[in-house]
């Protein structure tokens, strides 16, 4: 119940994260994806563990992460806001242009989500919880080998969307070949 209060801020946070990725601002995307959530969560975990507020021990990480995400949501919205408007002004991108470029990313991420969970959901229907847990752990361990693919895709995916959005099929073909190599 407690975490349900943070679904909306977390969703806003992840959407804005991906917006920075879509416009190829990888530095800000990486900061808000990797550095900031972990650092802020550890900071609040430390502060909460020292505080005299009566909090159940197992709720400390959840509360620390929730506070971190809430603060990061505010910061990422502030960081994002000057970049876009409904009308073009001073070479800023409009929301319509952003949607045109980002829709293929939406489809790509949706398919990745479906593919990523289908195996465990199907196995959960056919096997015990213990077997699903072992499978899940082994699968995550085997995913370490795909770090290179993930790194290439994090850079290539926005390019694919850009080429597709501008109907540059030759550029899309060239980028696909480069990424595959």
Phi and psi in degrees as GROMACS dihedral restraints (atoms count N, CA, C in turn):
[ dihedral_restraints ]
;  ai    aj    ak    al  type     phi  dphi    fc
    3     4     5     6     1   -61.9    20    10
    4     5     6     7     1   -45.5    20    10
    6     7     8     9     1   -67.7    20    10
    7     8     9    10     1   -23.2    20    10
    9    10    11    12     1   -62.8    20    10
   10    11    12    13     1   -23.4    20    10
   12    13    14    15     1   -68.3    20    10
   13    14    15    16     1   -21.3    20    10
   15    16    17    18     1  -105.0    20    10
   16    17    18    19     1     7.9    20    10
   18    19    20    21     1   -65.9    20    10
   19    20    21    22     1   -46.4    20    10
   21    22    23    24     1   -63.8    20    10
   22    23    24    25     1   -50.0    20    10
   24    25    26    27     1   -60.3    20    10
   25    26    27    28     1   -38.5    20    10
   27    28    29    30     1   -66.0    20    10
   28    29    30    31     1   -39.1    20    10
   30    31    32    33     1   -63.9    20    10
   31    32    33    34     1   -45.3    20    10
   33    34    35    36     1   -60.1    20    10
   34    35    36    37     1   -40.2    20    10
   36    37    38    39     1   -61.4    20    10
   37    38    39    40     1   -48.4    20    10
   39    40    41    42     1   -68.0    20    10
   40    41    42    43     1   -36.7    20    10
   42    43    44    45     1   -63.5    20    10
   43    44    45    46     1   -46.1    20    10
   45    46    47    48     1   -67.8    20    10
   46    47    48    49     1   -34.0    20    10
   48    49    50    51     1   -56.7    20    10
   49    50    51    52     1   -50.6    20    10
   51    52    53    54     1   -68.8    20    10
   52    53    54    55     1   -27.0    20    10
   54    55    56    57     1   -63.2    20    10
   55    56    57    58     1   -41.5    20    10
   57    58    59    60     1   -65.0    20    10
   58    59    60    61     1   -34.9    20    10
   60    61    62    63     1   -66.6    20    10
   61    62    63    64     1   -41.1    20    10
   63    64    65    66     1   -64.3    20    10
   64    65    66    67     1   -33.3    20    10
   66    67    68    69     1   -94.0    20    10
   67    68    69    70     1    15.2    20    10
   69    70    71    72     1    63.8    20    10
   70    71    72    73     1    30.5    20    10
   72    73    74    75     1   -95.9    20    10
   73    74    75    76     1    72.1    20    10
   75    76    77    78     1   -66.1    20    10
   76    77    78    79     1   -31.9    20    10
   78    79    80    81     1   -61.0    20    10
   79    80    81    82     1   -49.5    20    10
   81    82    83    84     1   -68.3    20    10
   82    83    84    85     1   -41.9    20    10
   84    85    86    87     1   -57.3    20    10
   85    86    87    88     1   -48.0    20    10
   87    88    89    90     1   -64.8    20    10
   88    89    90    91     1   -40.7    20    10
   90    91    92    93     1   -59.8    20    10
   91    92    93    94     1   -48.0    20    10
   93    94    95    96     1   -77.5    20    10
   94    95    96    97     1   -14.9    20    10
   96    97    98    99     1   -91.0    20    10
   97    98    99   100     1   -45.4    20    10
   99   100   101   102     1  -105.4    20    10
  100   101   102   103     1   -51.0    20    10
  102   103   104   105     1   -79.1    20    10
  103   104   105   106     1   -57.0    20    10
  105   106   107   108     1   -61.9    20    10
  106   107   108   109     1   -48.7    20    10
  108   109   110   111     1   -60.5    20    10
  109   110   111   112     1   -44.6    20    10
  111   112   113   114     1   -66.6    20    10
  112   113   114   115     1   -45.8    20    10
  114   115   116   117     1   -63.9    20    10
  115   116   117   118     1   -48.1    20    10
  117   118   119   120     1   -67.0    20    10
  118   119   120   121     1   -37.6    20    10
  120   121   122   123     1   -62.9    20    10
  121   122   123   124     1   -45.6    20    10
  123   124   125   126     1   -62.5    20    10
  124   125   126   127     1   -39.7    20    10
  126   127   128   129     1   -60.6    20    10
  127   128   129   130     1   -49.6    20    10
  129   130   131   132     1   -70.1    20    10
  130   131   132   133     1   -30.9    20    10
  132   133   134   135     1   -63.2    20    10
  133   134   135   136     1   -42.6    20    10
  135   136   137   138     1   -63.7    20    10
  136   137   138   139     1   -48.2    20    10
  138   139   140   141     1   -61.5    20    10
  139   140   141   142     1   -46.3    20    10
  141   142   143   144     1   -66.3    20    10
  142   143   144   145     1   -35.0    20    10
  144   145   146   147     1   -69.8    20    10
  145   146   147   148     1   -26.0    20    10
  147   148   149   150     1   -86.6    20    10
  148   149   150   151     1   -19.1    20    10
  150   151   152   153     1   -72.4    20    10
  151   152   153   154     1   160.5    20    10
  153   154   155   156     1   -93.9    20    10
  154   155   156   157     1     6.3    20    10
  156   157   158   159     1   -70.5    20    10
  157   158   159   160     1   135.2    20    10
  159   160   161   162     1   -77.4    20    10
  160   161   162   163     1   100.8    20    10
  162   163   164   165     1  -126.9    20    10
  163   164   165   166     1   136.1    20    10
  165   166   167   168     1   -60.4    20    10
  166   167   168   169     1   139.3    20    10
  168   169   170   171     1   -56.6    20    10
  169   170   171   172     1   -41.7    20    10
  171   172   173   174     1   -74.0    20    10
  172   173   174   175     1   -12.9    20    10
  174   175   176   177     1   -88.8    20    10
  175   176   177   178     1   -12.9    20    10
  177   178   179   180     1   -57.1    20    10
  178   179   180   181     1   -50.9    20    10
  180   181   182   183     1   -62.8    20    10
  181   182   183   184     1   -36.9    20    10
  183   184   185   186     1   -65.0    20    10
  184   185   186   187     1   -45.9    20    10
  186   187   188   189     1   -65.9    20    10
  187   188   189   190     1   -41.6    20    10
  189   190   191   192     1   -62.3    20    10
  190   191   192   193     1   -44.9    20    10
  192   193   194   195     1   -65.0    20    10
  193   194   195   196     1   -41.0    20    10
  195   196   197   198     1   -63.0    20    10
  196   197   198   199     1   -44.4    20    10
  198   199   200   201     1   -64.4    20    10
  199   200   201   202     1   -42.1    20    10
  201   202   203   204     1   -60.6    20    10
  202   203   204   205     1   -45.5    20    10
  204   205   206   207     1   -64.9    20    10
  205   206   207   208     1   -39.3    20    10
  207   208   209   210     1   -61.2    20    10
  208   209   210   211     1   -45.8    20    10
  210   211   212   213     1   -66.7    20    10
  211   212   213   214     1   -43.0    20    10
  213   214   215   216     1   -65.8    20    10
  214   215   216   217     1   -32.6    20    10
  216   217   218   219     1   -62.5    20    10
  217   218   219   220     1   -45.0    20    10
  219   220   221   222     1   -62.3    20    10
  220   221   222   223     1   -45.1    20    10
  222   223   224   225     1   -65.3    20    10
  223   224   225   226     1   -41.6    20    10
  225   226   227   228     1   -71.2    20    10
  226   227   228   229     1   -32.7    20    10
  228   229   230   231     1   -67.7    20    10
  229   230   231   232     1   -40.9    20    10
  231   232   233   234     1   -63.5    20    10
  232   233   234   235     1   -42.5    20    10
  234   235   236   237     1   -65.2    20    10
  235   236   237   238     1   -35.9    20    10
  237   238   239   240     1   -79.6    20    10
  238   239   240   241     1   -37.9    20    10
  240   241   242   243     1   -50.5    20    10
  241   242   243   244     1   -44.8    20    10
  243   244   245   246     1   -68.3    20    10
  244   245   246   247     1   -12.5    20    10
  246   247   248   249     1   -79.1    20    10
  247   248   249   250     1   -24.5    20    10
  249   250   251   252     1  -136.4    20    10
  250   251   252   253     1   156.7    20    10
  252   253   254   255     1  -151.8    20    10
  253   254   255   256     1   172.6    20    10
  255   256   257   258     1   -78.2    20    10
  256   257   258   259     1   -26.7    20    10
  258   259   260   261     1  -117.9    20    10
  259   260   261   262     1   147.4    20    10
  261   262   263   264     1   -70.1    20    10
  262   263   264   265     1   129.5    20    10
  264   265   266   267     1  -152.2    20    10
  265   266   267   268     1   137.3    20    10
  267   268   269   270     1    49.8    20    10
  268   269   270   271     1    44.4    20    10
  270   271   272   273     1    61.4    20    10
  271   272   273   274     1    19.5    20    10
  273   274   275   276     1   -79.9    20    10
  274   275   276   277     1   152.9    20    10
  276   277   278   279     1   -83.3    20    10
  277   278   279   280     1   141.7    20    10
  279   280   281   282     1   -86.6    20    10
  280   281   282   283     1   161.4    20    10
  282   283   284   285     1   -63.9    20    10
  283   284   285   286     1   -33.8    20    10
  285   286   287   288     1   -64.0    20    10
  286   287   288   289     1   -42.9    20    10
  288   289   290   291     1   -64.3    20    10
  289   290   291   292     1   -38.9    20    10
  291   292   293   294     1   -63.3    20    10
  292   293   294   295     1   -44.0    20    10
  294   295   296   297     1   -63.2    20    10
  295   296   297   298     1   -37.8    20    10
  297   298   299   300     1   -62.5    20    10
  298   299   300   301     1   -40.0    20    10
  300   301   302   303     1   -78.4    20    10
  301   302   303   304     1   -36.0    20    10
  303   304   305   306     1   -87.3    20    10
  304   305   306   307     1   -16.0    20    10
  306   307   308   309     1   -59.1    20    10
  307   308   309   310     1   -44.5    20    10
  309   310   311   312     1   -60.4    20    10
  310   311   312   313     1   -32.3    20    10
  312   313   314   315     1   -65.6    20    10
  313   314   315   316     1   -39.0    20    10
  315   316   317   318     1   -59.2    20    10
  316   317   318   319     1   -47.1    20    10
  318   319   320   321     1   -62.7    20    10
  319   320   321   322     1   -42.1    20    10
  321   322   323   324     1   -62.1    20    10
  322   323   324   325     1   -46.8    20    10
  324   325   326   327     1   -67.5    20    10
  325   326   327   328     1   -37.0    20    10
  327   328   329   330     1   -62.4    20    10
  328   329   330   331     1   -43.3    20    10
  330   331   332   333     1   -65.7    20    10
  331   332   333   334     1   -38.8    20    10
  333   334   335   336     1   -63.5    20    10
  334   335   336   337     1   -37.7    20    10
  336   337   338   339     1   -65.3    20    10
  337   338   339   340     1   -44.9    20    10
  339   340   341   342     1   -63.6    20    10
  340   341   342   343     1   -47.2    20    10
  342   343   344   345     1   -63.8    20    10
  343   344   345   346     1   -37.4    20    10
  345   346   347   348     1   -68.2    20    10
  346   347   348   349     1   -26.0    20    10
  348   349   350   351     1  -109.8    20    10
  349   350   351   352     1   -13.5    20    10
  351   352   353   354     1   -59.6    20    10
  352   353   354   355     1   -44.1    20    10
  354   355   356   357     1   -61.5    20    10
  355   356   357   358     1   -45.4    20    10
  357   358   359   360     1   -69.8    20    10
  358   359   360   361     1   -37.0    20    10
  360   361   362   363     1   -66.5    20    10
  361   362   363   364     1   -42.1    20    10
  363   364   365   366     1   -67.1    20    10
  364   365   366   367     1   -42.7    20    10
  366   367   368   369     1   -65.1    20    10
  367   368   369   370     1   -36.0    20    10
  369   370   371   372     1   -61.5    20    10
  370   371   372   373     1   -27.9    20    10
  372   373   374   375     1   -80.1    20    10
  373   374   375   376     1   -22.5    20    10
  375   376   377   378     1  -109.0    20    10
  376   377   378   379     1   -14.2    20    10
  378   379   380   381     1  -132.7    20    10
  379   380   381   382     1   176.1    20    10
  381   382   383   384     1   -79.4    20    10
  382   383   384   385     1   164.5    20    10
  384   385   386   387     1   -59.2    20    10
  385   386   387   388     1   -38.2    20    10
  387   388   389   390     1   -62.6    20    10
  388   389   390   391     1   -45.1    20    10
  390   391   392   393     1   -65.5    20    10
  391   392   393   394     1   -37.6    20    10
  393   394   395   396     1   -66.0    20    10
  394   395   396   397     1   -39.5    20    10
  396   397   398   399     1   -63.6    20    10
  397   398   399   400     1   -43.7    20    10
  399   400   401   402     1   -64.2    20    10
  400   401   402   403     1   -45.2    20    10
  402   403   404   405     1   -58.7    20    10
  403   404   405   406     1   -45.4    20    10
  405   406   407   408     1   -61.6    20    10
  406   407   408   409     1   -44.3    20    10
  408   409   410   411     1   -64.5    20    10
  409   410   411   412     1   -44.3    20    10
  411   412   413   414     1   -64.8    20    10
  412   413   414   415     1   -39.2    20    10
  414   415   416   417     1   -64.0    20    10
  415   416   417   418     1   -44.4    20    10
  417   418   419   420     1   -64.4    20    10
  418   419   420   421     1   -37.9    20    10
  420   421   422   423     1   -64.6    20    10
  421   422   423   424     1   -39.7    20    10
  423   424   425   426     1   -69.8    20    10
  424   425   426   427     1   -21.8    20    10
  426   427   428   429     1   -71.7    20    10
  427   428   429   430     1   -13.4    20    10
  429   430   431   432     1   -58.8    20    10
  430   431   432   433     1   -29.3    20    10
  432   433   434   435     1   -70.5    20    10
  433   434   435   436     1   -14.9    20    10
  435   436   437   438     1   -97.5    20    10
  436   437   438   439     1    16.7    20    10
  438   439   440   441     1   -60.1    20    10
  439   440   441   442     1   -39.1    20    10
  441   442   443   444     1   -64.5    20    10
  442   443   444   445     1   -43.0    20    10
  444   445   446   447     1   -63.0    20    10
  445   446   447   448     1   -42.4    20    10
  447   448   449   450     1   -63.6    20    10
  448   449   450   451     1   -40.8    20    10
  450   451   452   453     1   -63.3    20    10
  451   452   453   454     1   -44.6    20    10
  453   454   455   456     1   -64.9    20    10
  454   455   456   457     1   -43.4    20    10
  456   457   458   459     1   -65.5    20    10
  457   458   459   460     1   -33.9    20    10
  459   460   461   462     1   -65.4    20    10
  460   461   462   463     1   -26.1    20    10
  462   463   464   465     1   -92.0    20    10
  463   464   465   466     1   -38.7    20    10
  465   466   467   468     1   -76.5    20    10
  466   467   468   469     1   -33.9    20    10
  468   469   470   471     1   -57.7    20    10
  469   470   471   472     1   -48.0    20    10
  471   472   473   474     1   -62.0    20    10
  472   473   474   475     1   -33.0    20    10
  474   475   476   477     1   -65.6    20    10
  475   476   477   478     1   -43.3    20    10
  477   478   479   480     1   -56.7    20    10
  478   479   480   481     1   -46.8    20    10
  480   481   482   483     1   -62.2    20    10
  481   482   483   484     1   -40.0    20    10
  483   484   485   486     1   -64.2    20    10
  484   485   486   487     1   -47.3    20    10
  486   487   488   489     1   -63.8    20    10
  487   488   489   490     1   -42.4    20    10
  489   490   491   492     1   -64.5    20    10
  490   491   492   493     1   -44.0    20    10
  492   493   494   495     1   -62.4    20    10
  493   494   495   496     1   -33.7    20    10
  495   496   497   498     1   -93.7    20    10
  496   497   498   499     1     6.2    20    10
  498   499   500   501     1    60.1    20    10
  499   500   501   502     1    33.6    20    10
  501   502   503   504     1   -95.0    20    10
  502   503   504   505     1    82.4    20    10
  504   505   506   507     1   -67.1    20    10
  505   506   507   508     1   -36.5    20    10
  507   508   509   510     1   -64.2    20    10
  508   509   510   511     1   -44.3    20    10
  510   511   512   513     1   -63.3    20    10
  511   512   513   514     1   -39.4    20    10
  513   514   515   516     1   -63.3    20    10
  514   515   516   517     1   -42.9    20    10
  516   517   518   519     1   -63.4    20    10
  517   518   519   520     1   -45.1    20    10
  519   520   521   522     1   -62.7    20    10
  520   521   522   523     1   -42.8    20    10
  522   523   524   525     1   -66.3    20    10
  523   524   525   526     1   -37.7    20    10
  525   526   527   528     1   -63.0    20    10
  526   527   528   529     1   -43.3    20    10
  528   529   530   531     1   -64.8    20    10
  529   530   531   532     1   -42.6    20    10
  531   532   533   534     1   -63.5    20    10
  532   533   534   535     1   -43.3    20    10
  534   535   536   537     1   -66.0    20    10
  535   536   537   538     1   -38.5    20    10
  537   538   539   540     1   -65.5    20    10
  538   539   540   541     1   -39.7    20    10
